[in-house]
């Protein structure tokens, strides 16, 4: 299992075509995950730091994500307020644990939290994500009727150190759901 990242705004046509193919295969070609829509959102509402990641294994591409850095050790899936879905595509038959583990270990820097807002269970196969202890997810309010959050386990690993840090941390950085 291997993730390869490239700057989203300068991604090659071949890389974008892989995203489009995964959208067609894994999310029924959802318009909110179409590159034309996402690239427009990135142009007007993105920071320019967005990365497009593609994950492959021996059988081909199994996942894709567009992420942006939010601070030291924190990444977020690209999902501006104007979008209705998280920019995350994963094969329904993919090994979620391996995909997420390699994603967190491959993101630049020491990633201890990946925020995944606006997940739709109809298009995102993440039922077991909470067991992985690696991401903060938020199901889209109109889909599930409520915000459901699963907190990160790298946080559990680092909590003794963070709790004793001689600096103040914003409450959002310490929301591990313990």
WOBEL-V439166 format. One record per residue. N is the residue number from 1. RES is the residue in one small letter. PSI is psi as a letter, one per 20 degrees, with the letter a starting at -180 (* if undefined). NEAR is the number of other ideal C-beta (glycine too) atoms within 10 Angstrom. D_CENTER is the distance of its C-alpha to the mean C-alpha in Angstrom with 2 decimals. Layout:
BEGIN
[[N & RES & PSI & NEAR & D_CENTER] [N & RES & PSI & NEAR & D_CENTER]]
END
This chain:
BEGIN
[[1 & x & p & 17 & 16.58] [2 & x & p & 9 & 15.51] [3 & x & p & 19 & 12.63] [4 & x & p & 11 & 14.07] [5 & x & q & 17 & 12.76] [6 & x & q & 14 & 14.74] [7 & x & p & 11 & 15.07] [8 & x & g & 25 & 13.91] [9 & x & i & 14 & 17.21] [10 & x & j & 9 & 19.31] [11 & x & q & 21 & 17.72] [12 & x & r & 10 & 20.56] [13 & x & h & 6 & 21.65] [14 & x & g & 7 & 21.13] [15 & x & g & 18 & 17.44] [16 & x & h & 17 & 17.02] [17 & x & h & 12 & 19.17] [18 & x & g & 18 & 16.98] [19 & x & g & 24 & 14.05] [20 & x & g & 16 & 16.79] [21 & x & g & 15 & 18.12] [22 & x & h & 21 & 14.97] [23 & x & g & 22 & 14.71] [24 & x & g & 14 & 18.39] [25 & x & h & 14 & 18.22] [26 & x & h & 24 & 15.29] [27 & x & k & 20 & 15.22] [28 & x & k & 10 & 18.90] [29 & x & k & 12 & 18.40] [30 & x & p & 17 & 16.92] [31 & x & h & 11 & 18.07] [32 & x & i & 19 & 15.11] [33 & x & j & 27 & 13.00] [34 & x & q & 16 & 16.00] [35 & x & h & 18 & 16.03] [36 & x & g & 9 & 19.08] [37 & x & g & 15 & 17.49] [38 & x & h & 25 & 14.24] [39 & x & h & 17 & 16.45] [40 & x & g & 13 & 18.80] [41 & x & g & 19 & 16.31] [42 & x & h & 22 & 15.18] [43 & x & g & 10 & 18.91] [44 & x & h & 9 & 20.00] [45 & x & i & 12 & 17.26] [46 & x & r & 18 & 15.05] [47 & x & i & 10 & 16.06] [48 & x & i & 11 & 16.59] [49 & x & j & 13 & 14.35] [50 & x & p & 22 & 11.33] [51 & x & p & 20 & 10.57] [52 & x & p & 26 & 10.23] [53 & x & p & 21 & 9.53] [54 & x & p & 20 & 11.56] [55 & x & p & 24 & 12.25] [56 & x & q & 15 & 15.85] [57 & x & a & 16 & 18.38] [58 & x & h & 6 & 22.10] [59 & x & i & 9 & 21.78] [60 & x & b & 11 & 19.61] [61 & x & p & 18 & 16.05] [62 & x & i & 22 & 14.01] [63 & x & r & 26 & 10.36] [64 & x & q & 25 & 8.69] [65 & x & q & 25 & 5.69] [66 & x & p & 27 & 6.69] [67 & x & q & 25 & 5.94] [68 & x & q & 20 & 8.91] [69 & x & q & 17 & 10.84] [70 & x & i & 16 & 12.17] [71 & x & a & 12 & 14.84] [72 & x & o & 10 & 15.99] [73 & x & j & 17 & 13.60] [74 & x & p & 18 & 10.91] [75 & x & q & 23 & 7.74] [76 & x & q & 20 & 5.82] [77 & x & q & 22 & 3.77] [78 & x & o & 24 & 7.27] [79 & x & m & 24 & 9.21] [80 & x & r & 15 & 12.73] [81 & x & h & 9 & 15.40] [82 & x & i & 11 & 16.91] [83 & x & q & 18 & 14.14] [84 & x & i & 15 & 14.15] [85 & x & q & 24 & 10.91] [86 & x & p & 27 & 7.15] [87 & x & m & 27 & 6.75] [88 & x & p & 29 & 5.53] [89 & x & p & 29 & 8.81] [90 & x & q & 24 & 10.31] [91 & x & p & 20 & 14.03] [92 & x & h & 10 & 15.71] [93 & x & j & 9 & 17.82] [94 & x & q & 20 & 15.33] [95 & x & n & 15 & 15.53] [96 & x & g & 19 & 12.45] [97 & x & g & 14 & 13.69] [98 & x & g & 14 & 14.27] [99 & x & g & 21 & 11.09] [100 & x & h & 23 & 9.02] [101 & x & g & 14 & 12.02] [102 & x & h & 18 & 12.34] [103 & x & g & 24 & 8.82] [104 & x & h & 21 & 9.60] [105 & x & i & 11 & 13.08] [106 & x & h & 15 & 12.55] [107 & x & q & 20 & 10.61] [108 & x & q & 10 & 13.66] [109 & x & a & 11 & 15.44] [110 & x & n & 11 & 15.31] [111 & x & o & 21 & 11.82] [112 & x & i & 20 & 12.70] [113 & x & p & 24 & 9.99] [114 & x & o & 24 & 6.23] [115 & x & p & 20 & 6.27] [116 & x & m & 25 & 4.87] [117 & x & r & 21 & 8.07] [118 & x & l & 22 & 10.17] [119 & x & p & 25 & 9.50] [120 & x & o & 19 & 12.72] [121 & x & i & 13 & 14.24] [122 & x & h & 12 & 16.20] [123 & x & i & 22 & 13.46] [124 & x & o & 24 & 10.74] [125 & x & n & 20 & 12.45] [126 & x & k & 21 & 11.13] [127 & x & h & 9 & 14.59] [128 & x & j & 11 & 14.81] [129 & x & h & 20 & 11.59] [130 & x & h & 16 & 13.91] [131 & x & h & 11 & 16.15] [132 & x & i & 17 & 13.84] [133 & x & l & 16 & 13.98] [134 & x & i & 25 & 10.76] [135 & x & q & 25 & 8.33] [136 & x & o & 21 & 9.34] [137 & x & q & 24 & 8.81] [138 & x & o & 17 & 11.03] [139 & x & q & 22 & 12.65] [140 & x & p & 21 & 14.06] [141 & x & h & 11 & 17.54] [142 & x & i & 8 & 19.65] [143 & x & g & 16 & 18.29] [144 & x & i & 13 & 18.81] [145 & x & i & 9 & 21.29] [146 & x & r & 8 & 19.79] [147 & x & p & 11 & 16.80] [148 & x & p & 14 & 15.87] [149 & x & p & 14 & 14.01] [150 & x & p & 21 & 13.32] [151 & x & r & 17 & 13.59] [152 & x & q & 24 & 12.86] [153 & x & h & 19 & 15.47] [154 & x & h & 18 & 15.39] [155 & x & g & 21 & 16.78] [156 & x & h & 14 & 19.51] [157 & x & g & 12 & 20.32] [158 & x & i & 17 & 20.67] [159 & x & g & 14 & 22.12] [160 & x & h & 8 & 25.72] [161 & x & g & 8 & 25.21] [162 & x & g & 15 & 23.34] [163 & x & h & 9 & 25.95] [164 & x & j & 7 & 28.70] [165 & x & p & 9 & 27.32] [166 & x & k & 4 & 30.01] [167 & x & r & 5 & 27.75] [168 & x & p & 7 & 26.36] [169 & x & q & 10 & 22.69] [170 & x & q & 8 & 21.26] [171 & x & h & 7 & 20.92] [172 & x & h & 12 & 17.20] [173 & x & i & 17 & 16.73] [174 & x & j & 12 & 18.79] [175 & x & m & 14 & 17.40] [176 & x & i & 17 & 17.02] [177 & x & k & 11 & 18.77] [178 & x & * & 8 & 21.67]]
END
